[in-house]
Amino acid sequence: MQNKSKNRMALAAVLAAIGLAGCAAPYNNGYNTGYNAPPPPAANNGGYTSQAPAGSVYYGRVESIEPITNTQNSSGLLGTVIGGAAGGLLGHQIGGGTGQTAATIGGAVVGAVAGNQIEKRAGSNTQTVYRVNVRLDDGRMATVTQSNLGNLQVGMRVRVANDMAVPY
């Protein structure tokens, strides 16, 4: 009968770890940081900034190039679950009776937190993308965000198509 109780407690610890994993908030710094993220409103251009529509081709000159560093972090969900399960199993090996139950639950909680932090640190990566502001021939400003500049430079004549600026 005591073995059945231990199995229930181990199961409760694993379920608690999974429940804690649902509490992990995804990384959000308040900005849309994807490759095709719309640019923030540009200053001093009269509000004529626009994202070039797909399939459109425009011509103009590069007015500025801004490097943008994006850090994308992992949510840590998988680390939380695995850490909680491992911590619960290790905690279950300690003590006996009610002390063993407390050690199982404590091990699951500590393992879940540790696993979450380890995955977040290991799962983060940094990427540099470039926001290229182009003054189009018709006077409007087009902004594209691209991962590779090639040989683009400020003042260069470019063709803007498919969210890319290329020398023209």
DRENDO-1510 file (C-alpha; in Angstrom, 1 decimal, always signed):
<recs>
REC; n; res; u; v; w
REC; 1; MET; +0.0; +0.0; +0.0 .
REC; 2; GLN; +2.9; +2.4; +0.8 .
REC; 3; ASN; +4.4; +1.8; -2.7 .
REC; 4; LYS; +1.1; +2.9; -4.3 .
REC; 5; SER; +1.2; +6.1; -2.2 .
REC; 6; LYS; +4.7; +6.8; -3.3 .
REC; 7; ASN; +3.8; +6.4; -7.0 .
REC; 8; ARG; +0.9; +8.8; -6.5 .
REC; 9; MET; +3.2; +11.4; -4.9 .
REC; 10; ALA; +5.7; +11.0; -7.8 .
REC; 11; LEU; +2.9; +11.4; -10.3 .
REC; 12; ALA; +1.7; +14.5; -8.4 .
REC; 13; ALA; +5.2; +16.0; -8.5 .
REC; 14; VAL; +5.5; +15.4; -12.2 .
REC; 15; LEU; +2.1; +17.0; -12.8 .
REC; 16; ALA; +3.0; +19.9; -10.6 .
REC; 17; ALA; +6.1; +20.5; -12.7 .
REC; 18; ILE; +4.1; +20.4; -15.9 .
REC; 19; GLY; +1.6; +22.8; -14.4 .
REC; 20; LEU; +4.5; +25.2; -13.5 .
REC; 21; ALA; +5.7; +25.0; -17.0 .
REC; 22; GLY; +2.5; +26.6; -18.1 .
REC; 23; CYS; +3.3; +29.6; -15.9 .
REC; 24; ALA; +6.5; +30.4; -17.9 .
REC; 25; ALA; +5.8; +33.5; -19.9 .
REC; 26; PRO; +7.2; +33.7; -23.4 .
REC; 27; TYR; +9.9; +36.2; -24.1 .
REC; 28; ASN; +8.4; +39.5; -25.2 .
REC; 29; ASN; +10.3; +42.8; -25.0 .
REC; 30; GLY; +7.4; +44.8; -26.3 .
REC; 31; TYR; +8.7; +45.0; -29.9 .
REC; 32; ASN; +7.9; +43.0; -33.0 .
REC; 33; THR; +11.3; +41.7; -33.8 .
REC; 34; GLY; +10.8; +39.4; -36.8 .
REC; 35; TYR; +12.5; +39.8; -40.1 .
REC; 36; ASN; +9.4; +41.3; -41.7 .
REC; 37; ALA; +8.6; +43.5; -38.7 .
REC; 38; PRO; +7.1; +46.8; -39.7 .
REC; 39; PRO; +9.5; +49.7; -38.9 .
REC; 40; PRO; +8.8; +52.2; -36.2 .
REC; 41; PRO; +7.5; +55.6; -37.4 .
REC; 42; ALA; +10.4; +57.5; -38.8 .
REC; 43; ALA; +11.1; +61.1; -37.7 .
REC; 44; ASN; +11.4; +64.1; -40.0 .
REC; 45; ASN; +9.9; +62.5; -43.1 .
REC; 46; GLY; +6.4; +63.9; -43.0 .
REC; 47; GLY; +4.9; +60.6; -42.1 .
REC; 48; TYR; +5.5; +59.1; -45.6 .
REC; 49; THR; +7.1; +55.9; -44.4 .
REC; 50; SER; +5.7; +52.7; -45.7 .
REC; 51; GLN; +6.5; +49.0; -46.0 .
REC; 52; ALA; +6.9; +48.1; -49.7 .
REC; 53; PRO; +4.0; +45.9; -50.8 .
REC; 54; ALA; +4.9; +42.5; -52.0 .
REC; 55; GLY; +5.3; +42.4; -55.8 .
REC; 56; SER; +6.0; +46.1; -56.1 .
REC; 57; VAL; +9.2; +47.5; -57.5 .
REC; 58; TYR; +10.5; +51.0; -56.6 .
REC; 59; TYR; +13.6; +52.9; -57.3 .
REC; 60; GLY; +15.4; +55.5; -55.1 .
REC; 61; ARG; +18.5; +56.3; -53.1 .
REC; 62; VAL; +19.6; +54.8; -49.7 .
REC; 63; GLU; +19.2; +57.5; -47.1 .
REC; 64; SER; +20.3; +55.5; -44.0 .
REC; 65; ILE; +21.2; +52.1; -42.9 .
REC; 66; GLU; +20.6; +51.1; -39.3 .
REC; 67; PRO; +21.9; +47.8; -37.8 .
REC; 68; ILE; +19.4; +46.2; -35.4 .
REC; 69; THR; +20.3; +43.4; -33.0 .
REC; 70; ASN; +17.5; +41.0; -32.2 .
REC; 71; THR; +17.7; +38.6; -29.3 .
REC; 72; GLN; +15.3; +35.7; -29.5 .
REC; 73; ASN; +15.0; +33.7; -26.3 .
REC; 74; SER; +13.5; +30.3; -25.8 .
REC; 75; SER; +10.4; +30.0; -23.7 .
REC; 76; GLY; +12.1; +27.4; -21.4 .
REC; 77; LEU; +9.0; +25.1; -21.5 .
REC; 78; LEU; +10.8; +21.9; -22.4 .
REC; 79; GLY; +13.5; +22.6; -19.8 .
REC; 80; THR; +10.9; +23.2; -17.1 .
REC; 81; VAL; +9.2; +19.9; -17.8 .
REC; 82; ILE; +12.4; +17.9; -18.0 .
REC; 83; GLY; +14.0; +19.6; -15.0 .
REC; 84; GLY; +10.8; +19.1; -12.9 .
REC; 85; ALA; +10.6; +15.4; -13.7 .
REC; 86; ALA; +14.3; +14.9; -13.0 .
REC; 87; GLY; +14.2; +16.9; -9.8 .
REC; 88; GLY; +11.1; +15.0; -8.7 .
REC; 89; LEU; +12.7; +11.7; -9.3 .
REC; 90; LEU; +15.9; +12.7; -7.5 .
REC; 91; GLY; +13.9; +14.1; -4.6 .
REC; 92; HIS; +11.9; +10.9; -4.3 .
REC; 93; GLN; +15.2; +9.0; -3.6 .
REC; 94; ILE; +15.7; +11.1; -0.4 .
REC; 95; GLY; +14.2; +10.3; +3.0 .
REC; 96; GLY; +11.2; +8.3; +3.9 .
REC; 97; GLY; +7.5; +8.9; +4.7 .
REC; 98; THR; +6.3; +12.5; +4.7 .
REC; 99; GLY; +9.9; +13.7; +4.4 .
REC; 100; GLN; +10.2; +11.8; +1.1 .
REC; 101; THR; +7.0; +13.4; -0.2 .
REC; 102; ALA; +8.3; +16.9; +0.7 .
REC; 103; ALA; +11.7; +16.1; -1.0 .
REC; 104; THR; +9.9; +14.9; -4.1 .
REC; 105; ILE; +7.8; +18.0; -4.4 .
REC; 106; GLY; +10.7; +20.3; -3.5 .
REC; 107; GLY; +13.0; +18.5; -6.0 .
REC; 108; ALA; +10.3; +18.9; -8.7 .
REC; 109; VAL; +10.0; +22.6; -8.1 .
REC; 110; VAL; +13.8; +23.3; -7.9 .
REC; 111; GLY; +14.4; +21.1; -11.0 .
REC; 112; ALA; +11.6; +22.9; -12.9 .
REC; 113; VAL; +13.1; +26.3; -12.2 .
REC; 114; ALA; +16.6; +25.2; -12.9 .
REC; 115; GLY; +15.6; +23.5; -16.2 .
REC; 116; ASN; +13.7; +26.6; -17.3 .
REC; 117; GLN; +16.7; +28.9; -16.7 .
REC; 118; ILE; +19.2; +26.5; -18.3 .
REC; 119; GLU; +17.1; +26.2; -21.5 .
REC; 120; LYS; +16.5; +30.0; -21.7 .
REC; 121; ARG; +20.2; +30.6; -21.5 .
REC; 122; ALA; +21.1; +27.9; -24.0 .
REC; 123; GLY; +18.2; +28.7; -26.3 .
REC; 124; SER; +18.9; +32.4; -26.8 .
REC; 125; ASN; +20.5; +33.7; -30.0 .
REC; 126; THR; +21.4; +37.1; -31.3 .
REC; 127; GLN; +20.9; +38.2; -34.9 .
REC; 128; THR; +21.8; +41.4; -36.6 .
REC; 129; VAL; +19.5; +42.7; -39.3 .
REC; 130; TYR; +19.6; +46.0; -41.2 .
REC; 131; ARG; +16.9; +48.6; -41.6 .
REC; 132; VAL; +17.4; +50.3; -44.9 .
REC; 133; ASN; +15.6; +53.6; -45.5 .
REC; 134; VAL; +15.3; +54.5; -49.1 .
REC; 135; ARG; +14.1; +57.9; -50.5 .
REC; 136; LEU; +12.0; +56.8; -53.5 .
REC; 137; ASP; +12.1; +58.8; -56.8 .
REC; 138; ASP; +8.5; +60.0; -56.1 .
REC; 139; GLY; +9.6; +61.5; -52.7 .
REC; 140; ARG; +8.2; +58.9; -50.4 .
REC; 141; MET; +10.3; +56.9; -47.9 .
REC; 142; ALA; +10.4; +53.1; -48.1 .
REC; 143; THR; +11.9; +51.1; -45.3 .
REC; 144; VAL; +13.0; +47.5; -45.7 .
REC; 145; THR; +14.5; +45.2; -43.1 .
REC; 146; GLN; +17.0; +42.7; -44.5 .
REC; 147; SER; +19.5; +40.2; -43.0 .
REC; 148; ASN; +22.3; +40.9; -45.6 .
REC; 149; LEU; +23.4; +44.3; -46.9 .
REC; 150; GLY; +25.7; +43.0; -49.7 .
REC; 151; ASN; +27.5; +46.1; -50.8 .
REC; 152; LEU; +24.8; +48.7; -50.1 .
REC; 153; GLN; +25.9; +52.1; -48.9 .
REC; 154; VAL; +24.3; +55.3; -48.0 .
REC; 155; GLY; +23.7; +57.4; -51.2 .
REC; 156; MET; +23.7; +54.4; -53.5 .
REC; 157; ARG; +20.9; +54.1; -56.1 .
REC; 158; VAL; +18.8; +51.0; -55.4 .
REC; 159; ARG; +15.8; +48.9; -56.5 .
REC; 160; VAL; +13.3; +48.0; -53.8 .
REC; 161; ALA; +11.4; +44.8; -54.3 .
REC; 162; ASN; +10.2; +41.9; -52.2 .
REC; 163; ASP; +11.3; +43.6; -48.9 .
REC; 164; MET; +14.9; +43.9; -50.2 .
REC; 165; ALA; +17.0; +46.8; -51.4 .
REC; 166; VAL; +19.6; +45.9; -54.0 .
REC; 167; PRO; +22.0; +48.1; -56.0 .
REC; 168; TYR; +20.7; +49.4; -59.3 .
</recs>
